[in-house]
Amino acid sequence: MLERISLPEDIKKLKPSELMALAQELREYIITVASQNGGHLAPSLGVVELTIALHFVFEAPKDKIIWDVGHQAYAHKILTGRKKQFKTLRTFGGLSGFPKRDESPYDAFGVGHSSTSISAALGMALARDLKGEQYEVVAVIGDGALTGGMAFEALNHAGHLQKKLIVVVNDNEMSIAQNVGALSAYLSRIRTDPKYSRGKDELEALIKKIPHIGPTMVKIGERLKDSFKYLLVPGMLFEELGFTYLGPIDGHNIKEMIEVFSRAKTFAGPVVVHVITKKGKGYHWAEENPDGFHGVGKFYISTGEPVEAPRVSFTEVFGKALVELAQDRPEVVAITAAMPTGTGLNYFAQNYPERFYDVGIAEQHAVTMAAGMACEGLKPVVAIYSTFLQRSFDQIIHDVCLQNLPVVFAIDRAGIVGEDGPTHHGIFDLSYLRMIPNLTIMVPRNEDMLRKMLFTALNHSGPVALRYPRGAAVGVELTPYEQLPIGTAEILKEGSDGVVIGVGRPLNYALKAAQKLENEGISLTVIDARFVKPLDYKLLEEVGSLHKPVITVEENVVAGGFGSAVNEYFSFRGIGTKVVNLGIADEFPPHGKVEEILNLYGLTEEKLYLKFREILSKL
């Protein structure tokens, strides 16, 4: 079947029995490519039939289909003209792992972060109506993404405006599977039948004509109807927000979804279609462990086992260190936003469940809740990916730092993250955090320094941001915990021809590059700044007095980052030393392996070696 499909219109030519065969072939193709390239496997497997039904009913790209987050859109990519390219998924120069507007006209909205689809869909619906155009707008959002406050803001506004809009709630929580049954299906059929709405209106008009008691009977009838709905209809939240609720329906029954989506198009106002799916559907290992197969690296299809044995990561070192440090400190609590395993807080949750809080996809709430805890004497550690922490920028400023509260931000996935690409690279945090008063910022170059910095952060009296990269740790020996003096750097290598000063992962490459240059008679001092804020001002004064070129290195955008902080200090002090800033250019880096992206921006050992030599030869 898949060989016969190039674009969505080809799906409409298939028979119902052929649609199920197409679903099976799609799953096999997705599993094959994901096993070789990695990716978000379980989410995409769960929505194969849903994707087919959507493209069968709607006329994309004229009709707009918006996938929330977008990690479930692999089948969508295959069915919308990217079947052959799908083998390049998440590879450097290949297809993005998420919908991307400049990749295909079928990707109506670029996504990667959660809970944005309904807002974007409402915006498109408003634009459609203002321009007098005719097309459908569909937002596909998971039940997990509905924990994000932005989704409720959009639902509230859409219900108020009563614009024509369809929201498909992809619900893969097994605990609500009992709602899929004969009664729910029956209610759904009644509520989607236009005869029901027309008959209800005609009956109300007739009753109102009864002298004296007609209007009263209508009101009583409305109350009885609402009571009945509250008792039997599971979608009353949406109904109260102004949506017509349809469902729940079986998200793996293509025929049933086609019928309901077709009926949803007939409503003049906003509609919610509640679809029940199974995450990881069709692949045994993903069905058994949907969380483990949410995002995967290369794996063996026959066993589900990873091709490469996982190495100890910065995340794991952080998670285990927090458990150790919290043992004798009952005031330490841990907070995450729907990422307990991804942030390493699963270890904390196992050991101290009463002190662990997963707030769902609600980063803003997580930060302000932590501020409230800190006000009452607790020591909150908020572990969130760098790219997602951006969403709580105001709360960091207003609720934590303005009040100088002792909240620790454990910022995972800082820097280049690899195959997830531009929506997930954590390359802005140094820039957007450095400007905030009262905030101390630490960046470890290896896992041993990470442990020491976490120890230091827990003992600090104000807010601290501790940022570290995704992936394997450096592999150094772990030494005892140690309190680091705030704002002190560490000299890793002495030299006489220039100074390299930096933070984080690239500093390890910079040190190797400097050692390589030593063999050519070029001698560089290499300094680990450790603290982006406050800087080691005493050491910077000494560096400036040498009148040797200074090269800064960081895994952050150059604009407003660590190098900018060094530039600002030298300018403020009137130090005329030549400074060259190396980091991420003023652009959104593409997706690919971490090493490929670092190499693209000159932050690998070989590229830094060549750059150092070039800079010194010109100065």
Residue pairs with C-beta under 8 A, 6 or more apart in sequence:
1 14
1 18
1 21
1 22
1 25
2 22
2 25
2 26
2 29
2 78
2 83
4 10
4 13
4 14
5 11
5 22
5 78
5 79
5 83
6 81
6 83
7 79
7 80
7 81
8 55
8 56
8 59
8 60
8 79
8 80
8 106
11 19
11 22
11 52
11 55
11 56
11 79
12 56
14 22
16 254
16 255
19 52
19 56
19 254
20 49
20 254
22 52
23 48
23 49
23 52
23 254
23 282
24 282
26 48
26 51
26 52
26 75
26 78
26 79
27 45
27 48
27 281
27 282
27 283
29 78
29 86
30 41
30 44
30 45
30 48
30 74
30 75
30 78
31 41
31 45
31 283
31 301
32 301
33 39
33 74
33 86
33 87
33 89
34 41
34 44
34 74
34 89
34 296
34 299
35 298
35 299
35 300
35 301
36 87
36 298
37 87
37 89
37 90
37 91
37 298
37 419
38 90
38 295
38 296
38 297
38 298
38 419
39 74
39 89
39 90
39 97
39 295
39 296
39 419
40 71
40 72
40 74
40 97
40 294
40 295
41 280
41 283
41 286
41 293
41 294
41 295
41 296
42 279
42 280
42 286
42 290
42 291
42 293
42 294
43 71
43 72
43 142
43 279
43 294
44 71
44 72
44 73
44 74
44 75
45 279
45 280
45 281
45 282
45 283
45 286
46 72
46 170
46 172
46 251
46 277
46 278
46 279
46 280
46 281
46 290
47 72
47 75
47 140
47 170
47 251
47 277
48 75
48 281
48 282
49 251
49 252
49 253
49 254
49 257
49 277
50 140
50 168
50 170
50 251
50 257
50 275
50 277
51 73
51 75
51 76
51 79
52 75
52 79
52 254
53 254
53 257
53 258
53 261
54 65
54 138
54 140
54 168
54 257
54 261
55 65
55 76
55 79
55 80
56 254
56 258
57 258
57 261
57 262
57 265
58 65
58 136
58 138
58 261
59 135
59 136
60 80
60 106
60 108
61 80
61 105
61 106
61 108
62 135
63 135
63 136
63 137
63 138
64 108
64 109
64 121
64 124
64 135
64 136
64 137
64 138
65 76
65 106
65 108
65 138
65 140
66 99
66 108
66 109
66 111
66 117
66 120
66 121
66 124
66 137
66 138
66 139
66 140
67 73
67 76
67 99
67 111
67 117
67 140
68 111
68 114
68 115
68 116
68 117
68 118
68 139
68 140
68 141
68 142
68 145
68 151
69 98
69 111
69 112
69 113
69 114
69 142
69 145
70 97
70 98
70 99
70 111
70 112
71 97
71 98
71 294
71 295
72 140
72 142
72 170
73 98
73 99
73 107
74 86
74 89
76 99
76 106
77 86
77 89
77 95
77 99
77 104
78 86
80 104
80 106
80 107
81 104
81 106
82 95
82 103
82 104
85 94
85 95
86 95
87 94
88 94
88 95
89 95
89 97
90 96
90 97
90 419
90 420
90 421
90 591
91 419
91 592
92 590
92 591
92 592
92 593
92 596
92 597
93 590
93 592
95 103
96 103
96 421
96 591
97 419
97 420
97 421
97 591
98 110
98 111
98 112
98 420
98 421
98 423
99 107
99 108
99 109
99 110
99 111
100 107
100 110
101 107
101 108
101 109
101 110
108 124
109 116
109 117
109 120
109 121
109 124
110 423
111 117
111 423
112 387
112 420
112 421
112 422
112 423
112 424
113 387
113 388
113 391
113 423
114 144
114 145
114 148
114 361
115 141
115 145
115 146
115 147
115 148
115 149
115 150
115 151
115 361
116 150
117 139
117 140
117 141
117 145
117 151
118 139
118 141
118 151
118 154
118 155
118 158
118 167
119 150
119 151
119 153
119 154
120 139
121 137
121 138
121 139
121 154
121 158
121 165
121 167
122 137
122 154
122 157
122 158
122 161
122 163
122 165
124 137
125 137
125 158
125 163
125 164
125 165
126 161
126 163
128 134
128 135
128 137
129 163
129 164
136 164
136 166
136 265
137 164
137 165
137 166
138 166
138 167
138 168
139 165
139 166
139 167
139 168
140 168
140 170
141 151
141 167
141 168
141 169
141 170
142 169
142 170
142 171
142 172
143 169
143 170
143 171
143 172
143 173
144 338
144 360
144 361
145 151
145 361
146 152
146 169
147 338
147 360
147 361
147 362
148 360
148 361
148 362
149 362
149 364
149 365
155 167
155 238
155 241
155 243
156 241
158 165
158 167
158 241
158 242
158 243
158 270
159 241
159 242
159 243
159 270
160 242
162 242
162 269
162 270
163 269
163 270
164 267
164 268
164 269
164 270
165 269
165 270
165 271
166 261
166 264
166 265
166 270
166 271
166 272
166 273
167 243
167 270
167 271
167 272
167 273
168 272
168 273
168 275
169 247
169 272
169 273
169 274
169 275
170 251
170 275
170 277
171 248
171 251
171 274
171 275
171 276
171 277
172 276
172 277
172 278
172 279
172 290
174 278
176 234
176 248
176 276
177 276
179 234
179 248
179 276
180 248
180 249
180 250
180 276
183 232
184 234
184 247
184 248
185 249
187 232
187 233
188 246
188 247
188 248
188 249
188 260
190 196
191 244
191 245
191 246
192 246
192 260
192 263
192 264
193 263
194 263
194 266
204 218
204 221
207 214
207 217
207 218
207 221
208 214
208 215
208 218
210 217
229 236
229 239
230 236
233 239
233 245
234 245
234 247
234 248
234 274
235 243
235 245
235 246
235 247
235 272
235 274
236 245
238 245
238 272
239 245
242 269
242 270
243 269
243 270
243 271
243 272
244 267
244 269
244 270
244 271
244 272
245 271
245 272
245 274
246 260
246 263
246 264
246 271
246 272
246 273
246 274
247 260
247 272
247 273
247 274
247 275
247 276
248 274
248 275
248 276
249 256
249 257
249 260
249 273
249 274
249 275
249 276
250 256
250 257
250 275
250 276
251 257
251 275
251 276
251 277
251 278
252 277
252 278
252 281
257 275
260 273
261 273
264 271
264 273
278 287
279 286
279 287
279 290
279 294
280 286
280 287
280 288
280 289
280 290
280 293
281 287
283 293
284 304
285 293
285 303
285 304
286 293
286 304
289 304
291 341
293 304
296 306
297 306
297 307
297 308
298 306
298 307
298 308
299 305
299 306
299 307
300 306
300 307
311 472
311 473
311 475
312 447
312 472
312 473
312 475
313 344
313 470
313 471
313 472
313 473
314 412
314 444
314 447
314 450
314 468
314 469
314 470
314 471
314 472
314 473
315 342
315 343
315 344
315 412
315 470
316 344
316 473
317 344
317 447
317 450
317 451
317 473
317 478
318 343
318 344
318 383
318 410
318 412
318 450
318 454
318 468
319 343
319 344
319 345
319 346
319 347
319 348
320 344
320 347
321 450
321 451
321 454
321 455
322 332
322 334
322 344
322 345
322 347
322 348
322 381
322 410
322 454
323 347
323 348
323 351
323 352
325 332
325 454
325 455
325 458
325 481
326 332
326 334
326 348
326 351
326 352
326 355
329 379
329 458
330 355
331 377
331 378
331 379
332 355
332 378
332 379
332 381
332 458
333 355
333 356
333 357
333 373
333 378
333 379
333 380
333 381
334 345
334 348
334 349
334 352
334 355
334 356
334 357
334 380
334 381
334 383
335 356
335 357
335 358
335 359
335 366
335 369
335 370
335 380
335 381
335 382
335 383
336 343
336 345
336 357
336 358
336 359
336 366
336 382
336 383
336 384
337 358
337 359
337 360
337 361
337 362
337 363
337 366
337 384
337 388
338 358
338 359
338 360
338 361
339 345
339 383
339 384
339 385
339 388
340 346
340 349
340 356
340 358
342 385
342 412
343 383
343 384
343 385
343 410
343 412
344 383
344 412
345 356
345 383
348 355
348 356
349 356
349 358
357 366
357 369
359 365
359 366
359 369
363 384
363 388
363 389
363 391
363 392
364 391
364 392
364 394
364 395
366 382
366 384
366 392
367 382
367 392
367 395
367 396
367 399
367 400
367 407
368 395
368 399
369 380
370 380
370 382
370 400
370 407
371 395
371 399
371 400
371 403
371 405
371 407
373 380
374 380
374 400
374 405
374 406
374 407
375 403
375 405
379 406
379 408
379 458
380 407
380 408
381 408
381 410
381 458
382 407
382 408
382 409
382 410
383 410
383 412
384 392
384 409
384 410
384 411
384 412
385 411
385 412
385 413
385 424
385 426
386 411
386 412
386 413
386 414
386 415
386 426
386 427
386 428
386 429
386 467
387 413
387 417
387 423
387 424
387 425
387 426
389 396
389 409
389 411
389 429
390 428
390 429
390 432
393 432
396 409
396 433
396 436
396 439
396 463
397 436
399 405
400 407
400 463
401 436
401 437
401 438
401 439
401 463
402 437
402 438
404 438
404 462
404 463
405 462
405 463
406 460
406 461
406 462
406 463
406 464
407 463
407 464
408 454
408 457
408 458
408 463
408 464
408 466
409 463
409 464
409 465
409 466
410 454
410 466
411 426
411 429
411 465
411 466
411 467
411 468
412 468
412 470
413 424
413 426
413 469
413 470
414 426
414 429
414 443
414 467
414 468
414 469
414 470
414 504
414 555
414 556
415 425
415 426
415 427
415 467
415 469
415 470
415 504
415 505
415 555
415 556
416 425
416 427
416 469
416 555
416 584
416 589
416 594
416 597
416 598
417 424
417 425
417 426
417 470
417 594
418 470
418 471
418 591
418 592
418 593
418 594
418 597
419 591
419 592
419 593
420 591
421 589
421 590
421 591
421 592
422 588
422 589
422 590
422 591
425 588
425 589
425 597
426 467
426 470
427 555
427 556
427 557
427 584
427 589
428 556
428 557
429 465
429 467
429 556
430 441
430 443
430 467
430 532
430 554
430 556
430 560
430 561
430 562
431 556
431 557
431 559
431 560
431 561
431 564
432 560
433 439
433 441
433 465
433 533
434 441
434 532
434 533
434 560
434 561
434 562
434 564
434 565
435 560
438 462
438 463
439 462
439 463
439 464
439 465
439 533
440 457
440 460
440 462
440 463
440 464
440 465
440 486
440 487
440 531
440 533
440 534
441 464
441 465
441 467
441 531
441 532
441 533
442 453
442 456
442 457
442 464
442 465
442 466
442 467
442 484
442 530
442 531
442 532
443 466
443 467
443 468
443 503
443 504
443 529
443 530
443 531
443 532
443 562
444 450
444 452
444 453
444 466
444 468
444 504
444 530
445 474
445 503
445 504
445 505
445 507
445 508
445 528
445 530
446 473
446 474
446 476
446 508
447 473
447 474
447 476
447 478
448 476
448 477
448 478
448 479
449 528
449 530
450 466
450 468
451 478
451 481
452 481
452 482
452 483
452 484
453 466
453 484
453 530
454 466
455 481
455 482
455 483
456 464
456 482
456 483
456 484
456 486
457 464
457 466
459 483
460 486
467 504
468 504
469 504
469 505
469 555
470 594
471 594
474 508
484 530
486 531
486 534
487 531
487 534
487 535
487 536
487 537
488 530
488 531
488 536
488 539
489 501
489 527
489 528
489 529
489 530
489 531
489 535
489 536
489 539
490 527
490 528
490 530
491 525
491 526
491 527
491 528
491 539
492 507
492 511
492 526
492 527
492 528
493 511
493 514
493 515
493 524
493 525
493 526
494 525
495 514
495 518
495 523
495 524
495 525
495 526
496 523
496 525
496 548
497 522
497 523
497 524
497 548
497 616
498 524
498 525
498 548
498 549
498 550
498 551
498 612
498 615
498 616
498 619
499 524
499 525
499 526
499 527
499 543
499 546
499 548
499 549
499 550
499 551
500 510
500 514
500 524
500 525
500 526
500 527
500 550
500 551
500 552
500 553
500 612
501 526
501 527
501 529
501 543
501 550
501 551
501 552
501 553
501 566
502 510
502 527
502 528
502 529
502 552
502 553
502 554
502 562
502 582
503 528
503 529
503 530
503 532
503 553
503 554
503 562
504 554
504 555
505 555
506 553
506 554
506 555
506 582
506 598
506 603
506 608
507 526
507 528
507 553
509 598
509 603
509 604
509 605
509 608
510 526
510 553
510 608
510 612
511 526
512 605
512 609
513 605
513 606
513 608
513 609
513 612
514 524
514 526
514 612
516 605
516 609
517 523
517 524
517 609
517 612
517 613
518 524
520 613
522 612
522 613
522 616
524 612
525 543
527 539
527 543
529 535
529 536
529 562
530 536
532 562
532 565
533 565
535 565
535 566
535 569
537 569
540 566
540 569
540 570
541 573
541 575
543 550
543 577
544 550
544 570
544 573
544 575
544 577
545 575
546 577
547 576
547 577
548 577
549 577
549 578
549 579
549 580
549 615
549 616
549 619
550 566
550 570
550 577
550 578
550 579
550 580
551 579
551 580
551 582
551 611
551 612
551 615
552 562
552 563
552 566
552 579
552 580
552 581
552 582
552 583
553 563
553 582
553 583
553 603
553 608
554 561
554 562
554 563
554 581
554 582
554 583
555 583
555 584
555 598
555 603
556 562
556 583
556 584
557 583
557 584
557 585
557 586
558 564
558 581
558 582
558 583
558 584
558 585
558 586
559 586
561 581
561 583
562 583
563 579
563 581
563 582
563 583
564 581
566 579
566 581
567 579
567 581
569 575
570 576
570 577
570 579
578 619
580 615
582 602
582 603
582 608
582 611
583 601
583 603
584 601
585 601
589 597
589 600
589 601
590 597
590 600
591 597
592 600
595 604
598 604
599 606
599 607
602 608
602 611
